[in-house]
Structures are given as C-alpha cells and as structure tokens.
Amino acid sequence: MSAQLTGYSMIPNPLVRGSREGVVVMAHVRRLVDVHTGDEFDQPVPFGLVYPICTADGSAPPSQRGRTWEHLVACDRELKQVS
C-alpha cells in the first residue's frame, strides 16, 4: 500500500531489505508562532536555533539572538506551525 503525502518524506525501513515500506517523517517547518503571545519566529535549519522575527504587534523583537528549543520551553514559549 502506498500513499502520496505532501510535505512529508519517506525514510526506508532498515530492518526490511528490499522492501518499499518505510517510516514517514514530517518536513521541516520554518515559520512558527507563539500561541500565547502571537510573536513570530523562524527556524532556518532543522534542529538549529530559533530566531525571533517580530512581536505580535509587528514591532521588532527586543533581541534577535537565536535560541534553542530548550531555552524557549524554559521561558514558557509554546511554538506552533504558522498556518
């Protein structure tokens, strides 16, 4: 059984040689928004730093330094994909 999924990649299953089975992984999401404040963020590289783009009112963020996910979670940020 095969399905065409947009925005997803298929990684071959290393346990089954010659099989078309695989693991579906989600594509990298760059644009993120904090659900509590509305601030926008960008993560240009998968697993890399997350950079603030603008605050909810459209002004520049107080700091434009990149942060790790651990730092953002510790600061009570809850980032979701921009839809």
N, C-alpha and C positions, 0 to 999 in steps of 0.2 A: 504494500500500500504506500502511495506517495502523495504528498501534498505540496502545493506551491504556496509558500508563506512569504509575504512581503516584509522586509525589514528584519529578516531572520537569516541565520546561516546554519548550515548542516555540517557538523563535525563527524567524520567517520568513527564508528564504534571500533576501538582497537581490540576488543575481545572476540569479534566475529570477523575473521579474514574472508575477503571476497564477498562480503555482504553489503547490501545497499542500505542497511539500517544505520542509523546514526543518532546523534544527540542534537537537538535543536537548541540553539543559543540565541539570545536576543542581541540585536545590533546595538552598537554604541549610541547612547543618547547624549547629545552635546548640550542642548538648551534645557535648563532646569529653573524651577521657581520654588520659592519657599512658601508652603501652604499657609503659614501663619502670618507672614508679613507682606507677601507679594513681591519680595525682592527677587531679581533675576540673576542667574548665574550661568557660566559656561564652563564645560569641561572638554577642552580641545583634544586631549589624549586619553584613551581608555585607561583606567586605573591611575590617572595622573591627578594633578592638583585641580581644584575647582576655583574659578575666578569670578568675583562679583562683576556684574555688568552695570546694573543700575538699581536704585531703590524703587519701591512701589510707586512713588510719586514721579518717577522719571529722572530724578537728580542723580548726580554721580555718587558712587559709594564712598564712604569715609576712607576706606583703604582698598587698594586694588591688588593687594598681595594674594597669591594663590594659597588655598588652604586644603588640608587633607580632609577626607570624609570623617575621620575620627574627630578632628577639631570641630567640624561643623555640627556633628551629632552632640558633642560635649557642650556646644553653645546653644543647644535646643533648636537647631535648624532641622526642618523636615522638607527635603527637596524632592520634588516630583517632576516628571517629564512635562514640558510645555505642550499643550495640545492645540 
